[in-house]
């Protein structure tokens, strides 16, 4: 508009001043080029500053570890790192291990690992202050002296929560997120922030690129070496501090009786969802776990989750791309896009009408790709959005009714895996149907490693065609090939507000899989 106004001033008596117009146009183009160049320079400056801060943090932690090593040279690092969380907690509580020794041991290991894998975005130097604070307390929380890492998007005062986005590099968090506050009050010591996929979506006190998506909630949860450690984390988090800091969390303490129960379970199971068949090793994991549970006295019941293709396209993808992906695209404005996300970004840039037309043309050949494009076209009215939310509620009711009819306690099912070859995850968004189903339902779910990929699995993978023999099926086959020795897991699910039952089921699966490996 500004250029048009300036051009109109160059048209005396209806005649075009061609030279002046071309000069102005050339100047505008030059200004645009300069503006883009300045934008790139600003991005580069922010990235360099973030790297500098990260490197300074690593140097500070390395120096602190070296000083500790000089003061206490006899620390048995491997022995401490090998301790299960419950045993580590017990020794910290009784005083046979000091929080200082444990923290610097974990810091030393983290420095070693991140140099190999670049898994950490940043160390948290304030962990030394947190150490001094808990050492001065008489009361010891459930996680007293336990070093913990948090993901990049979980807010920690004085640090960035970037989600891998340049636009988030300039703003430091004003205060700790609720999760970090509760961890600290329980005596834990957050010492590092781990990397996350670019544009990670997330809940309260946690940074995410797109806010307001309530129809399909994301969730935070702990990761640990064993199920008892997860249960301890849940006990620590479901406390009065959490209920006071975040009143939206129901004030329901951890139910130890449910977690410790040995009553036989009625377990529903399935090894494929009919939408994105997983590799042979993952289906084998479900089959072997089912047999082990049955031999241990649990009752196994076939269960078929209803209409998974409908859930993925009509419920999940339409929620994710309700506006045609415009809000998601906004977070990449002026950003460097991860190569793995470029296909998704480019799909979002396609005009709505073209997406619909492509969906019609592709449907006979590649039905899943066609449905994906159609869902990415988004919704056109508030009425359509309300109806969409209603459909999610109806599906949840149908799923729970089917669960209740079979009188199930829990469900055993596959989970996407094994770990993909680098560069493949961003090309297989729809392969997450095995886990995304329970985000749509908002059910508690956990993943338990039960086996590893074998040579026989690799041979069977050569025959894998998926369900449609389309580009996604072929891409998945490539993504998981060459994975011999990598962990293979199953997924354990319970109804809403039954996290303790979910963990109890996970513990049962873990115990049986360990017994099998020992035998």
ZAVEXGU-469965 format. One record per atom (N, C-alpha, C): x, y, z; residue in three letters. Coordinates in steps of 0.2 Angstrom, whole numbers, plus 5000, padded with zeros to 4 digits. Example, Ala and Ser with C-alpha at 12.3 -4.5 7.8 and 13.67 -1.06 7.14 Angstrom:
<nodes>
506649725039ALA 506249785039ALA 506649845039ALA 506449895035SER 506849955036SER 506450005039SER 
</nodes>
This chain:
<nodes>
500449945000UNK 500050005000UNK 500450065000UNK 501050065004UNK 501450125004UNK 501750134997UNK 501950084994UNK 502250084987UNK 501750114982UNK 501150094983UNK 500650124978UNK 500550194979UNK 500550214986UNK 500450284987UNK 500950324984UNK 501550304985UNK 502150334983UNK 502150344975UNK 501950284972UNK 501950284964UNK 501350334962UNK 500850344966UNK 500250384963UNK 500550464964UNK 501050474968UNK 501250544968UNK 501750554962UNK 501950504959UNK 502350514953UNK 501950514946UNK 501350524947UNK 500950524941UNK 500550594939UNK 500950644938UNK 500650714937UNK 500250714930UNK 499650734931UNK 499150744925UNK 499050674922UNK 499050624925UNK 498850554922UNK 499450524918UNK 500050554919UNK 500650524915UNK 501050494920UNK 501350434918UNK 501850394922UNK 502550424921UNK 502850434927UNK 503550454927UNK 503950394927UNK 504050364922UNK 504350294922UNK 504950284925UNK 505450334924UNK 506050334927UNK 506050334935UNK 505650384937UNK 505550384945UNK 505250324948UNK 504750294944UNK 504350234946UNK 504850174947UNK 505250164941UNK 505750114942UNK 506250124947UNK 506450184948UNK 506950194953UNK 506650184960UNK 506050204961UNK 505650184968UNK 505650114969UNK 505450074963UNK 505350004963UNK 505949964965UNK 506449994962UNK 507149964963UNK 507349974970UNK 507250034972UNK 507450044979UNK 507050004984UNK 506349994983UNK 505949944987UNK 506249874987UNK 506449854981UNK 506649784981UNK 507349774985UNK 507749834984UNK 508349834988UNK 508249834995UNK 507749874997UNK 507549875004UNK 507349805007UNK 506949775003UNK 506749705005UNK 507249655006UNK 507749665001UNK 508349615001UNK 508749635008UNK 508849695009UNK 509249715015UNK 508849695021UNK 508149705021UNK 507749685027UNK 507849605029UNK 507849565023UNK 507949495024UNK 508649475027UNK 509149515024UNK 509849505026UNK 509849515033UNK 509549575035UNK 509649595043UNK 509249545047UNK 508749515045UNK 508349465048UNK 508749405049UNK 509149385044UNK 509549325044UNK 510149335049UNK 510449395049UNK 510949415053UNK 510749415061UNK 510149435062UNK 509849435069UNK 509749365071UNK 509549325067UNK 509449255069UNK 510149225070UNK 510549235066UNK 511249205067UNK 511549235074UNK 511449295075UNK 511649325081UNK 511349295087UNK 510649275087UNK 510349245093UNK 510649175094UNK 510749145088UNK 510949075088UNK 511649075091UNK 512149115089UNK 512749125092UNK 512749135099UNK 512349185101UNK 512249195108UNK 512049135113UNK 511549095110UNK 511349035113UNK 511848985114UNK 512248975108UNK 512848935109UNK 513348955114UNK 513549015114UNK 513949045118UNK 513749035126UNK 513149045127UNK 512849035134UNK 512948955136UNK 512748915131UNK 512748845132UNK 513548825133UNK 513948845129UNK 514648825130UNK 514948855137UNK 514748915139UNK 514948935145UNK 514748895151UNK 514048875150UNK 513748835155UNK 514148765156UNK 514348735150UNK 514648675150UNK 515348685153UNK 515748735151UNK 516348745154UNK 516348755162UNK 515848795164UNK 515748805171UNK 515648735175UNK 515248695172UNK 515048625175UNK 515648585175UNK 516048585169UNK 516648545169UNK 517148565174UNK 517248635175UNK 517648655180UNK 517448635187UNK 516848635188UNK 516548615195UNK 516648545196UNK 516548505191UNK 516648435192UNK 517448415193UNK 517848455190UNK 518548445191UNK 518748455198UNK 518548515200UNK 518648535207UNK 518448485212UNK 517848455211UNK 517548405215UNK 518048345215UNK 518248325209UNK 518648265208UNK 519348275212UNK 519548335212UNK 520248345216UNK 520148345223UNK 519548365225UNK 519348365233UNK 519248295235UNK 518848255231UNK 518648185233UNK 518748135227UNK 519448115226UNK 519648075221UNK 519448005221UNK 519147985227UNK 519047915227UNK 518247895226UNK 517947935223UNK 517147925221UNK 517147865216UNK 516747815218UNK 516547765213UNK 516047785209UNK 516147815203UNK 515647835199UNK 515247785196UNK 515547735193UNK 515047675190UNK 514547645195UNK 514847635201UNK 514347615207UNK 513747655208UNK 513947725208UNK 513347765209UNK 512847765204UNK 513147775198UNK 512747775192UNK 512347715190UNK 512547655193UNK 512147595192UNK 511647585197UNK 511547625202UNK 511047615207UNK 510347635204UNK 509847585206UNK 509147605204UNK 508947665208UNK 508447695206UNK 508247765209UNK 508047745216UNK 507647695218UNK 507447685224UNK 508047665229UNK 508547635227UNK 509147625231UNK 509547685232UNK 509647725226UNK 509947795227UNK 509647835232UNK 508947835232UNK 508547875236UNK 508647855243UNK 508647795244UNK 508747765251UNK 509447785254UNK 509947785250UNK 510647795253UNK 510647875254UNK 510347915250UNK 510347985251UNK 509948005257UNK 509447965258UNK 509047985264UNK 509347965271UNK 509747905271UNK 510047885277UNK 510747915278UNK 511047955272UNK 511647985273UNK 512247945271UNK 512147885268UNK 512747845266UNK 513047875260UNK 512647915256UNK 512847955250UNK 512648025251UNK 513148065249UNK 512948135250UNK 512648165243UNK 512148215243UNK 511948245237UNK 512448275233UNK 512948305236UNK 513548335232UNK 513948275228UNK 514048225231UNK 514348165227UNK 513948145222UNK 513348135223UNK 512848115217UNK 512848165212UNK 512748225214UNK 512648275208UNK 513248285204UNK 513848285207UNK 514448295202UNK 514548235199UNK 514348175201UNK 514448115197UNK 514048115191UNK 513348135192UNK 512948135186UNK 513148195182UNK 513348245184UNK 513648305180UNK 514148275175UNK 514648245178UNK 515248215175UNK 514948165169UNK 514548125171UNK 514248075165UNK 513848115160UNK 513448165162UNK 513148205157UNK 513548245152UNK 514148265155UNK 514648305151UNK 514948255145UNK 515048195148UNK 515348145143UNK 514848125138UNK 514148115140UNK 513648085135UNK 513548145130UNK 513448205132UNK 513248255128UNK 513748275123UNK 514448265124UNK 514948275119UNK 514948215114UNK 514648165115UNK 514548105111UNK 513848115106UNK 513348135110UNK 512648135106UNK 512348205106UNK 512648255109UNK 512348325109UNK 511548325111UNK 511448285117UNK 510848275119UNK 510548325124UNK 511048365126UNK 510848425131UNK 510848485127UNK 510348525128UNK 510348595126UNK 510748645130UNK 510748635137UNK 511048675141UNK 511048645148UNK 511648665152UNK 511648645159UNK 511348695163UNK 511148685169UNK 510848725174UNK 511348745179UNK 511748795179UNK 512248805184UNK 511948815191UNK 511348845191UNK 511048855197UNK 510948795201UNK 511048735198UNK 511048665202UNK 511448665208UNK 512048705208UNK 512448715214UNK 512148745219UNK 511748805218UNK 511348835223UNK 510848795226UNK 510548755221UNK 509948715224UNK 510248655228UNK 510848635227UNK 511248585231UNK 511348615238UNK 511648675239UNK 511748705245UNK 511048715249UNK 510548735245UNK 509848745249UNK 509648685252UNK 509648625248UNK 509348565251UNK 509848535257UNK 510448545256UNK 510948525261UNK 510848555268UNK 510548615268UNK 510348655274UNK 509648635277UNK 509248595273UNK 508648585276UNK 508648525280UNK 508248525285UNK 508148465290UNK 507648415287UNK 507148445284UNK 506648395281UNK 506848375274UNK 506848315272UNK 507048285266UNK 506448255262UNK 506348285256UNK 505848265252UNK 505948195249UNK 505448175245UNK 505448105243UNK 506048095237UNK 506248155234UNK 506748155229UNK 507348185232UNK 507448185238UNK 508048225241UNK 508748205238UNK 509048255235UNK 509748245232UNK 509748215225UNK 509148195222UNK 509148165216UNK 509248215210UNK 509748205206UNK 509848245200UNK 509348225195UNK 509048275192UNK 508548265186UNK 508648315180UNK 508548285175UNK 508548325169UNK 507848345167UNK 507748395164UNK 507148415161UNK 507148435154UNK 506648425150UNK 506648445143UNK 506648515142UNK 506848535136UNK 506948605134UNK 506348645135UNK 505748625134UNK 505148665134UNK 504848675141UNK 505148635146UNK 504948645153UNK 505248705157UNK 504848755159UNK 505148815161UNK 505548815167UNK 506148845167UNK 506648845173UNK 506848925173UNK 506748955179UNK 506849025180UNK 507549045177UNK 507649095173UNK 508249125171UNK 508549085165UNK 508149035162UNK 508349005156UNK 507849005151UNK 508048985145UNK 507648985139UNK 507248925139UNK 506648925136UNK 506248865134UNK 506048875126UNK 506448845122UNK 506548865115UNK 506048825111UNK 505948755112UNK 505548715108UNK 505948705101UNK 506548725101UNK 506948725095UNK 506848775090UNK 506548835092UNK 506348885088UNK 506748945090UNK 506948985084UNK 507349045085UNK 507049095088UNK 506349105087UNK 505949155090UNK 505849155097UNK 506049095100UNK 506049085108UNK 506749095111UNK 507249115107UNK 507949125110UNK 508049185114UNK 507549235113UNK 507649305116UNK 507349315123UNK 506949265125UNK 506549275131UNK 506749225137UNK 506949245142UNK 507149205148UNK 506449195152UNK 506449135155UNK 505849125159UNK 505849165166UNK 505349195168UNK 505249235174UNK 505249195180UNK 505049135180UNK 504949095186UNK 504949015184UNK 505048975188UNK 505048905187UNK 504348885186UNK 504248835181UNK 503648805180UNK 503348765186UNK 502748755187UNK 502448715192UNK 502848645193UNK 502948615188UNK 503348545188UNK 504048555192UNK 504348605190UNK 505048615192UNK 505048635200UNK 504548685201UNK 504448705208UNK 504348645213UNK 503848595211UNK 503748535215UNK 504348495215UNK 504648485210UNK 505248435210UNK 505748465215UNK 505848535215UNK 506348565220UNK 506148555227UNK 505448565228UNK 505148565235UNK 505248485237UNK 505248445233UNK 505348375235UNK 506148355235UNK 506548405235UNK 507248395235UNK 507648375229UNK 507348365224UNK 507648355217UNK 508048415215UNK 508648395211UNK 509048455209UNK 509048455201UNK 508648495198UNK 508648495190UNK 509348525188UNK 509748485184UNK 510448505182UNK 510548515175UNK 510048495171UNK 510148505164UNK 509548505160UNK 509548535154UNK 508948535150UNK 509148495143UNK 508648445141UNK 508848405136UNK 508448435129UNK 508748415124UNK 508548435117UNK 507848405116UNK 507448445112UNK 506748415110UNK 506648425102UNK 506248395099UNK 506048405092UNK 505848475091UNK 506048505085UNK 505848575084UNK 505048575084UNK 504748635087UNK 504048645088UNK 503648595092UNK 503948575097UNK 503648525101UNK 503048555104UNK 502448515104UNK 501848545107UNK 501848525115UNK 501548565119UNK 501448545126UNK 500948585130UNK 500748585140UNK 500248605145UNK 500348665149UNK 500148685157UNK 500248745161UNK 500948755164UNK 501248815163UNK 501948825165UNK 502448795160UNK 502248775155UNK 502648745150UNK 502648775143UNK 503148795140UNK 503148825134UNK 502948785128UNK 502548805123UNK 502448765117UNK 502248825112UNK 502348805105UNK 502248855100UNK 501548875098UNK 501048825100UNK 500348845098UNK 499948825105UNK 499648875107UNK 499248875113UNK 498548865112UNK 498148835116UNK 497448835116UNK 497148775113UNK 497548725111UNK 497348655108UNK 497148615114UNK 496448615116UNK 496148575121UNK 495848515120UNK 495648505113UNK 495248445111UNK 495648385112UNK 496348385110UNK 496748335111UNK 497348355115UNK 497348345121UNK 497848365126UNK 498448325125UNK 499048365126UNK 499648335127UNK 499848325134UNK 500348285136UNK 500448265143UNK 501148265145UNK 501348285151UNK 501948275154UNK 502048215158UNK 502648175158UNK 502748125162UNK 503448105163UNK 503648065168UNK 504348055169UNK 504547995165UNK 505247995164UNK 505647945160UNK 506147915165UNK 506147855166UNK 506647825171UNK 506847755168UNK 507347725172UNK 507547655170UNK 507147605172UNK 506647605177UNK 506247555179UNK 505547585181UNK 505047545182UNK 504447565184UNK 504347595191UNK 504747555195UNK 504747585202UNK 504947655203UNK 505447675198UNK 505647745198UNK 505147795196UNK 504747765191UNK 504147805188UNK 503647815194UNK 503547765198UNK 503047765203UNK 503247815208UNK 503947815210UNK 504147865215UNK 504047935213UNK 504247945206UNK 504148015203UNK 503448035204UNK 502947995203UNK 502248005203UNK 502048025210UNK 502347985215UNK 502147995222UNK 502448065224UNK 502948085222UNK 503248145223UNK 502848205220UNK 502648195214UNK 502248245211UNK 501548255213UNK 501248205215UNK 500548205217UNK 500548225224UNK 500748285226UNK 500848305233UNK 500448365234UNK 500448395240UNK 500048455242UNK 500348515238UNK 500948515237UNK 501248575234UNK 500948575227UNK 500948525223UNK 500648525217UNK 499948545217UNK 499548525221UNK 498848535221UNK 498748615223UNK 499148635227UNK 499148715229UNK 499348755223UNK 499948735220UNK 500248775214UNK 499848775208UNK 499448715207UNK 499048705201UNK 498348675203UNK 497948725204UNK 497248695207UNK 496848655201UNK 497048655195UNK 496748615190UNK 496948545191UNK 497448525194UNK 497648455196UNK 497148425201UNK 496848375200UNK 496348345206UNK 496748325212UNK 496548345218UNK 496948335224UNK 496948265226UNK 497148215222UNK 497148145223UNK 497848115224UNK 498048105230UNK 498748075231UNK 498848005228UNK 499447985227UNK 499547925224UNK 499347865229UNK 498947815225UNK 498647765229UNK 499147705229UNK 499547695234UNK 500047645235UNK 499647575235UNK 499047565238UNK 498747505238UNK 498647475231UNK 498447515226UNK 498247495219UNK 498947475216UNK 499447515217UNK 500147505214UNK 500447435216UNK 500347425223UNK 500647365226UNK 500247305225UNK 499647305223UNK 499147245222UNK 499447195218UNK 499247135220UNK 499447075216UNK 498847035213UNK 498247065213UNK 497647035211UNK 497747025203UNK 497546965201UNK 497546955193UNK 497147005189UNK 497447025184UNK 497147075180UNK 496747045174UNK 496247075171UNK 495847065165UNK 496147115160UNK 496547085155UNK 496947125151UNK 496647115143UNK 496447175141UNK 496347175133UNK 496947185130UNK 496947155124UNK 497547165120UNK 497447165112UNK 497847195108UNK 497847195101UNK 498647215099UNK 498747185093UNK 499447195091UNK 499547235084UNK 498947265082UNK 498947315076UNK 498247355077UNK 498347415075UNK 497747455075UNK 497347465069UNK 497647435063UNK 497247435057UNK 497347495053UNK 497747545056UNK 497947605052UNK 498647605050UNK 499047595054UNK 499747595052UNK 500147535056UNK 500147475052UNK 500447415055UNK 501147425056UNK 501347405062UNK 502047415065UNK 502547365063UNK 503147375063UNK 503647325061UNK 503547255065UNK 503747205062UNK 503647135065UNK 503947125072UNK 504447165074UNK 504747155081UNK 504247185086UNK 503847235084UNK 503447265089UNK 502747225090UNK 502547185085UNK 502047145085UNK 502247085089UNK 502847055088UNK 503147005092UNK 503147015099UNK 503347085101UNK 503347105108UNK 502647095111UNK 502147115108UNK 501447105111UNK 501247035112UNK 501446995107UNK 501246925107UNK 501646885113UNK 502246905114UNK 502646865119UNK 502446895126UNK 502246955126UNK 502046985133UNK 501346955135UNK 500946945130UNK 500246925131UNK 500346845134UNK 500746805131UNK 500846745133UNK 501146735140UNK 501646785141UNK 501946785148UNK 501446805153UNK 500946855152UNK 500446875156UNK 499946815158UNK 499746785152UNK 499346725153UNK 499646675157UNK 500246655156UNK 500546605160UNK 500646625168UNK 500646695169UNK 500646715176UNK 500046725179UNK 499446705176UNK 498846695179UNK 498346755177UNK 498546805173UNK 498146855171UNK 497646835165UNK 497046865165UNK 496546845160UNK 496646895154UNK 496746865148UNK 496946905142UNK 496346895137UNK 496046955135UNK 495446965131UNK 495647005124UNK 495446975119UNK 495547015112UNK 495147075112UNK 495447125110UNK 495147195110UNK 495347235104UNK 494847255101UNK 494947295094UNK 494747365095UNK 495147415096UNK 495047485096UNK 494647505090UNK 494047535091UNK 493647555086UNK 493847615081UNK 493847605075UNK 493847655070UNK 494547705071UNK 495147665071UNK 495747705071UNK 495847755065UNK 495747735059UNK 495847775054UNK 495447845054UNK 494847835057UNK 494347895058UNK 494647935064UNK 494947905069UNK 495247945075UNK 495847985072UNK 496247955068UNK 496847985066UNK 496748045061UNK 496248035056UNK 496148085051UNK 495648135054UNK 495048115056UNK 494448155058UNK 494548185065UNK 494848155069UNK 494948185076UNK 495648215077UNK 496148175077UNK 496748205078UNK 497048255073UNK 497148235067UNK 497348275062UNK 496948345061UNK 496348335061UNK 495948395061UNK 495948445067UNK 496148415072UNK 496248455078UNK 496948495077UNK 497448455075UNK 498048485074UNK 498148535069UNK 497748525064UNK 497748575058UNK 497048605057UNK 496748625063UNK 496048655062UNK 496048715058UNK 496648755058UNK 496648815054UNK 497048805048UNK 497048745046UNK 497448735040UNK 498248735041UNK 498448735047UNK 499148745049UNK 499448805049UNK 498948865049UNK 499248935048UNK 499648955055UNK 499348935061UNK 499648955067UNK 500348915068UNK 500348855066UNK 500948815066UNK 501448845061UNK 501248865055UNK 501748895051UNK 502048965054UNK 501648995057UNK 501849065060UNK 502449055064UNK 502448995068UNK 503048995072UNK 503748985069UNK 503648965062UNK 504248955058UNK 504449025054UNK 504049075055UNK 504149135051UNK 504849165054UNK 505349175049UNK 505949195051UNK 506449145054UNK 506149085054UNK 506549035058UNK 506948985053UNK 507448955055UNK 507748895052UNK 507348835053UNK 507148805048UNK 506648745049UNK 507048675048UNK 506948635053UNK 507248575054UNK 507148535047UNK 507648505044UNK 507548475037UNK 506948415038UNK 506948385044UNK 506448335045UNK 505748355045UNK 505648425046UNK 504948455047UNK 504748485040UNK 505248495036UNK 505048535029UNK 504448505025UNK 504448435025UNK 503848405021UNK 503148435025UNK 503148435031UNK 502548455035UNK 502448525034UNK 502948565034UNK 502848635033UNK 502648655026UNK 502948615021UNK 502748625014UNK 502048605013UNK 501748555016UNK 501048535015UNK 500648585018UNK 500848615023UNK 500348665026UNK 500348725022UNK 500848745018UNK 500848805014UNK 500348795007UNK 500148735006UNK 499748725000UNK 499048755001UNK 498748794997UNK 498148824998UNK 497548774999UNK 497048795003UNK 496548745005UNK 496248704999UNK 496048744994UNK 495748714988UNK 496148664985UNK 496848684984UNK 497248634981UNK 497348574985UNK 497348574992UNK 497348514996UNK 496748474995UNK 496148504995UNK 495548464993UNK 495648434987UNK 495848464982UNK 495848444975UNK 496348384974UNK 496948394978UNK 497448344978UNK 497248274981UNK 496848294987UNK 496548234991UNK 496048194986UNK 495648224982UNK 495248184977UNK 495648144972UNK 496148174970UNK 496548144964UNK 496948084967UNK 497148094973UNK 497648044976UNK 497247984980UNK 496647994981UNK 496247944985UNK 496247874982UNK 496147864975UNK 496147794973UNK 496847764973UNK 497347804973UNK 498047774973UNK 498347764980UNK 498247824984UNK 498547824991UNK 498047854996UNK 497547814998UNK 497047835002UNK 497247875009UNK 497747845012UNK 497947875018UNK 498247945017UNK 498647955012UNK 498948015010UNK 498348065008UNK 497848045005UNK 497348085003UNK 496948115009UNK 496848065014UNK 496448085020UNK 496848135024UNK 497548125024UNK 497948175027UNK 497948245024UNK 497948245018UNK 497848315015UNK 497248345016UNK 496648305016UNK 496048325017UNK 495948355024UNK 496248315029UNK 496248345036UNK 496648405037UNK 497148415033UNK 497548475034UNK 497248535031UNK 496748525027UNK 496348585024UNK 496048625030UNK 495948595036UNK 495648625041UNK 494848635041UNK 494648675046UNK 493948685047UNK 493748755045UNK 493148765043UNK 492948835040UNK 492448875044UNK 492248845050UNK 491748885054UNK 491748865061UNK 491548905066UNK 491548885073UNK 491048825074UNK 490548825070UNK 490048775071UNK 490348705069UNK 490748705064UNK 491148645062UNK 491648625068UNK 491948675071UNK 492348655076UNK 492048625082UNK 491448655084UNK 491048625089UNK 490848555088UNK 490648545082UNK 490448475080UNK 491048425081UNK 491548455079UNK 492248415079UNK 492348395087UNK 492248445091UNK 492348425098UNK 491848375101UNK 491248385098UNK 490748335100UNK 490948265098UNK 491148265092UNK 491348195089UNK 491848165093UNK 492348205096UNK 492848175100UNK 492548145107UNK 492148185110UNK 491748165116UNK 491348095114UNK 491048095109UNK 490648035107UNK 491147975106UNK 491747985103UNK 492147935102UNK 492447905109UNK 492547955113UNK 492847935120UNK 492347885123UNK 491647905123UNK 491147875126UNK 491047805123UNK 491147795116UNK 491047735113UNK 491647685115UNK 492247715116UNK 492847675117UNK 492747645124UNK 492547695129UNK 492447675136UNK 491947615137UNK 491447625133UNK 490847575133UNK 491147505131UNK 491547505126UNK 491747445123UNK 492247415128UNK 492647455131UNK 493147435137UNK 492747405143UNK 492147435145UNK 491747415150UNK 491347355149UNK 491147345142UNK 490747285140UNK 491247225141UNK 491847235140UNK 492347175140UNK 492647165147UNK 492347215152UNK 492647215159UNK 493347215160UNK 493647255156UNK 494447255156UNK 494647305162UNK 495247285164UNK 495647325169UNK 496047365165UNK 496447345161UNK 496947375157UNK 497047345150UNK 497447385146UNK 497547355139UNK 498247355137UNK 498447305134UNK 499147295131UNK 499147305124UNK 499547345121UNK 499547355114UNK 500247375112UNK 500347385105UNK 501047405102UNK 501147475103UNK 501747495102UNK 502047565102UNK 502447565096UNK 502547625094UNK 502947645088UNK 503647625090UNK 504047595085UNK 504747585086UNK 504947525082UNK 505647505082UNK 506147535087UNK 506347605084UNK 506847625088UNK 507047695086UNK 507247705079UNK 507047755076UNK 507047775069UNK 507847795067UNK 508047775061UNK 508647805058UNK 508547875058UNK 509147915059UNK 509147985059UNK 508848015052UNK 508448065053UNK 508148095047UNK 507448075045UNK 507148015048UNK 506547985046UNK 505948015051UNK 506048025057UNK 505448045061UNK 504948095058UNK 505248145055UNK 504848205053UNK 504348185047UNK 504548125044UNK 504248105038UNK 503648055039UNK 503548035046UNK 503147985047UNK 502648005053UNK 502348065052UNK 501848095057UNK 501348045059UNK 501048015053UNK 500447975054UNK 500647905057UNK 501247885058UNK 501447825061UNK 501347825068UNK 501147885071UNK 501147885079UNK 500447865081UNK 500047835076UNK 499347815078UNK 499347775085UNK 499847735086UNK 499847685092UNK 499847725098UNK 500147785098UNK 500147825105UNK 499647875104UNK 499547905098UNK 499147965098UNK 498447945100UNK 498247885099UNK 497547865101UNK 497347885108UNK 497847875112UNK 497747885119UNK 497847955121UNK 498147995117UNK 498148075118UNK 497448095116UNK 497148065111UNK 496448085109UNK 495948065115UNK 496048005118UNK 495647985123UNK 495748015130UNK 496348035130UNK 496648065137UNK 496648015142UNK 496947955140UNK 497047895145UNK 497747895147UNK 497847875153UNK 498547865155UNK 498847805152UNK 499447815149UNK 499847755146UNK 500547765147UNK 500847705147UNK 501647705148UNK 501947645144UNK 502547655143UNK 502947615138UNK 503447575142UNK 503547505141UNK 503947465144UNK 504447425139UNK 505047435139UNK 505447385135UNK 505447315137UNK 505347265133UNK 505247195134UNK 505747155131UNK 506047175125UNK 506447135121UNK 506947185117UNK 507347145112UNK 507747185108UNK 507647155101UNK 507747195096UNK 507647175089UNK 508147115087UNK 507947065084UNK 508347005082UNK 508447005075UNK 508946965073UNK 509046945066UNK 508446925062UNK 508046885066UNK 507446855063UNK 506946905062UNK 506946955066UNK 506447015065UNK 506647055059UNK 507347065058UNK 507647095052UNK 507447055045UNK 507446995046UNK 507246955040UNK 506546955038UNK 506146955044UNK 505346965043UNK 505247035040UNK 505647085042UNK 505447155040UNK 505547155032UNK 505947115029UNK 506047125022UNK 505347105018UNK 504947075022UNK 504247055019UNK 503747105020UNK 503947155024UNK 503447205027UNK 503147245021UNK 502447255021UNK 502147295016UNK 501647345019UNK 501547335026UNK 501147385029UNK 500347365027UNK 499947415026UNK 499247395025UNK 499047425018UNK 499447475015UNK 499247505009UNK 499847505004UNK 500447475006UNK 501047475001UNK 501147544998UNK 501047595002UNK 501047665000UNK 501747695002UNK 501947755000UNK 502547785002UNK 502647785009UNK 502147795014UNK 502247795021UNK 502447725023UNK 502147675021UNK 502347605022UNK 503147595020UNK 503347615015UNK 503947605012UNK 504447645016UNK 504247705018UNK 504747745022UNK 504847715029UNK 504247685032UNK 504347655039UNK 504847595039UNK 504747555033UNK 505247505033UNK 505947525032UNK 506047575029UNK 506747605029UNK 506947635035UNK 506547665039UNK 506647695045UNK 506847655051UNK 506647585051UNK 506747545056UNK 507247485054UNK 507447485048UNK 507947435046UNK 508647445049UNK 508947385050UNK 509647385053UNK 509647405060UNK 509147385064UNK 509047395071UNK 509147345076UNK 509547285073UNK 509647235078UNK 510047255084UNK 509747235090UNK 509947245096UNK 509647305100UNK 509247345096UNK 508947405099UNK 508247385103UNK 508147425108UNK 507547395112UNK 506847395109UNK 506447345111UNK 505747335108UNK 505347345114UNK 504747385113UNK 504347395119UNK 503647385118UNK 503247375123UNK 502447375123UNK 502247435126UNK 501547445125UNK 501247505128UNK 500647475133UNK 500647505139UNK 500147485144UNK 499647545145UNK 499047525145UNK 498547585146UNK 498047565151UNK 497747625154UNK 497247615159UNK 496747665158UNK 496147665161UNK 495647715161UNK 495847785164UNK 495547835163UNK 495647905166UNK 495647895173UNK 496147935176UNK 496247945184UNK 496447875187UNK 496747825183UNK 496947765185UNK 497747755184UNK 498147805185UNK 498847805184UNK 499147755188UNK 498947745194UNK 499247685198UNK 499147615195UNK 498547605193UNK 498447545189UNK 498847535183UNK 498947585179UNK 499347585173UNK 500047565175UNK 500347595181UNK 500947585183UNK 501047515186UNK 500547495189UNK 500547425192UNK 500547375186UNK 500247385181UNK 500247345175UNK 500947345172UNK 501147405171UNK 501847415168UNK 502347375172UNK 502347375179UNK 502747335183UNK 502747265182UNK 502147235181UNK 501947165180UNK 502347145173UNK 502247185168UNK 502547175162UNK 503347175162UNK 503547225166UNK 504347235167UNK 504547175171UNK 504247145176UNK 504447095180UNK 504547025175UNK 503947015172UNK 503946955167UNK 504446955162UNK 504547015159UNK 505147015154UNK 505847005157UNK 505947035163UNK 506547025166UNK 506646945168UNK 506146915170UNK 506146845172UNK 506346805166UNK 506046825160UNK 506146785154UNK 506946795152UNK 507146855152UNK 507846865150UNK 508346825155UNK 508246825161UNK 508646795166UNK 508646715165UNK 508046695163UNK 507946615162UNK 508346605155UNK 
</nodes>
